[in-house]
Amino acid sequence: MNKKIGIILGIALLAFLVIGASSAGFLDFLDGDQAVDNDENTLVVGFDAEFPPYGYKDDSGEYVGFDLDLAQEVCDRNNWTLVKQPIDWDAKDAELESGSIDCIWNGFTINGREDDYTWSDPYINNKQIFVVKADSGIKTFADLEGKIVETQKDSSALAALEGDQKALADTFETLTQVADYNTGFMDLESGACDAVAMDIGVAQHDISSKDNPTDYYIIPQEISSEQYGVGFKKGNEELRDQVQDTLNEMFEDGTVLKIAQKYADDGIPGSLIMNQ
């Protein structure tokens, strides 16, 4: 009888520990990142956490950037809580369709995706360029012949090099897709590649953050140009209109320009589309 009671007590204790661990989030930990609560008072912004100066993690581990600053101001004016949700860029559509995020706000190119999302008005003019080592002897597109070039997967630079600029890409030894631009810069530094095709704002930010910025050179020719906007789930015009109306106010009262000045070294003020 005592043995049976002991077994029963042991099972009860085990169940108690499992329930307690679950309530503390232990099981969530085993499953990975915890789900984000999303309601009408919360704006969950999906972004690539390695895309400065628009969205990235700073030296203190905080998610910062021009687009995230804009999103925070929009939330403050609407009494919303901003949730900054880093996403795998390849999974951005699935995150948006599932409702895990409310929008994609992170240097998000409109061109070529016009019918895929409900868009805000464009607010940034951007262009794609090549970054090379300053001592490489590469100064023009013609100098890239036979060179190893890298770019981020599913990026605007890749789309251009597989599209309108395919003839140029065909002159490269290889065009390699990497997970992010940080990897591209590391490969450029190590000599694993000769050039990185990327957004000019990201390039300027990354170069300025290096110990020796003069070690790098941006080829002055542009691969392509584009415009950035905030992308919402197709048909979600109500949320788009709320965000757009607030952005319009921010343009009119000078707040957008004031925020952009924080990123002057990255060329953000000069890229703004001011006729909102």
N, C-alpha and C positions, 0 to 999 in steps of 0.2 A: 504493500500500500504506500509506504513512504517513497519507494522508488518511483511509482507512478506519479505521485504528487510532485516529486522533483522534476520529472520530465515535463509535466504540464506547466510548472512554474518557469522552466527553462524556455519553453516555446513561447509563453506569454512575454517573458523578458526580451526574447529575440524580436517578437513582433513590435514591442514598444520601441526598441532601438531603431528598427527599420522605419517606423512611422516618424519618429523624432528626426532621424537623418533626412527623411524626405522633406519634412517641413522646414528644415534648415537649408534646403537647396542642394543637399548632397547628391541626390539622384539627378538633378539638373546638371550638376557639375560633370557627372559621368556621361551625360548625353551631349555635352558641349555647351555652347553659349546659351544663356537663358533667353527665352522669348521676350520680346519687347511688348509691353502693354501699349495698345494703340486705341485711342478713343478720340472723340470730337474735340477735346481740349489739348490734344497732343499732335505735334507735327513730327513725324519720323522721316528724317532726311537720309536717303541712301547715298553713300559717296565712297570713292576710291581713296583710301587712307594714305596713298603714296602718290598724290597728284598735287604737289605744291605749285603755286601759292593758293590754290583754290580749296584744297582740303588735304590735311596731312597731320602727322603727330609731331609735336615740337619736342625740344630737348627735355621738357619736364613730363612728357608722356600725355599731354593734353591734345585733343583734336582741335585744330585751329585752321584758319584759312579765310580767304576773301569770301567765298561762297557761304561758308559756315557763319561768318560774321553777318552777312546779309540775312541769312535764315534766322539768326538769333534776333535781329532787329524786327523782322516780320512777326516773329512769335511774340516778342515783347509788346508790340502794338496791338496784337489780337488777343492778348492774355492767354496764349498757348504755351505749353511746355515743349521745348525743342529736345528731341532725341537725335543725337548724331550717331547714325548706324553705319559703321564700315561694312562694305559688301565686297564679295568677289565680283569683279567687273563682268565676268562671263555669266554670272547668275543674276544680273540686274533686272532683266525682264521677268524672271520667275519671282523675284522678291516683290516686284511691283504688282504683278498679277495676283499674287497670293494675299496682298494687303499687309505684308510684313513691313513695307515702307510706303510712305504716302507720295513720295516724289524722288526723282534723281536730280540732285543739285550739286554739280561738281565738274565744272568745265565741260558741260555736256553738249556735244555738237548737234545742232538741229539739221544741218545740211545732209541730205540722204536719208534722214529719218522722219521727214515731215509728216508722214502718214502713220507712223508707228506709235505716236504718243499724242496726248493733248499738251500743247506747248504754251509756255509763257511767251511774252515778247522777247526777242533777242536783246541781250544787254552787253555782250562783249563781242568785239571783232577779234578774231584770232587767226594765226597762220601757222603752218607747219614748216619746219626748217631742219637742216642738218647741223649737228654739233660734231666737231672733229678736234683732234689735238692741234694746238697752234703750230707745233713744229713738224706736222705731218706732210706739209707741202700741198695739202688739199685746200684749194681756194674757190673752186667752182664745181658745178655739177659734172663737168667733163672729167675732172680729176678723180671722180668716184668710180670710174671704169676699172673693173677688176678688183674692187675693194669689198670688204666684208662689212655689211650694213645691218644694224639691228633696229627694231622698233617694237613698241608694245603691242601685244595681241589685241585685236578688236579696237584698234585706235584709228583716229582720222588719218594719221600719217600712213598707216598700213592700207587703208581704203584707197588713198590717193595713189600709192605706189602699185597697187593692184588694179587701179582704174586708169584715170587720166594720165598718170605718170608711169604707166607700165613700161613704156619704151625706155625710160631712164632706168628703172629697176632691172630691166633685162641686161643692162651693161654691168651690173654688180657681179662680183664672184658669187655672193650669196646674199639673200635678204632673210634674216632670221627673226622670228617672233620671240620675244621674251615676256616674262610675267609682268614686269613693270619697268619704269624708266630708271629706277635706282640700279636695277641689274644691268641695264644698258650702260649707264655711266661707269659702273664698276668694270665692265668688260672693256670700255673705252680706255679707262685708266690703266688696265693691265695689258692692253694691247691685243686682247682677244677679238676686238672688232676695230674697224677704222672710222666708223661714223655711226651716229644715232639719229634717226629721224623722229622728231618729236614736236610738241607744241612749244611755241617760242616763250610763252610765259613760264612754263615749267623749266625750260632750258635756262632762262635768265635767272630764275630762283636758284637752281642747282649750281650754276656756275658761280654766282655771287656768294654761295655758302662754302665754296672750296677755299682751302688755305692759299692757293695760288690761282686766282681766277684767270690770270693772263695765260695760263697753260691751255686754255680752250678757245676755240674760234667758231663763230656761227657763220656759215656760208650765207652771204646776203641774199641769194636767190631764194624764193619761197617755193615750197612743194605745192601748197594749196592754201586757200584761205577759207574761213568758215565763221559761223556765228554760234555763240553759246546761248542756251536757254535753260529753263527749268522744265523737266519732263514729268508729266503726270500720266497716270493710267488713262488709256484711251477712253474718252467719254466723261472723265471726271472734270467737267467744266466748272462746277460749283467751287471746288477747292482751288482750281486754277485762277478763277476770277477773284477769289478772296486774296490770294497771294499777289496776283498782278495789281489789284487796286492798291495794296499796301506798298508794293514796289514803286508804283507811280507816285505815291505820296512822298516816298523816300527820295526819288529823283528830284521832285519839285522842291523839296525843302533842303536839298543839298546833302542829305545824309549819305546817299550812295557815294558821292564824290569824296566825302570826308572819310568814309571807310576805305575807299580805294587808295587814298593818300598813304595809308599804313603800308601799302604794298607798292609804293612808287618805284622802288628798286627793281621790281618785277615787271614794270611797264603797265600795270593795271590802269592807272588814270587815263593814259593815252589810248587804251583799248576800249574804253566805255562807249556805248552807244547812247548818246545823251538825249535823243529826240523821243523820249518816252511820252 
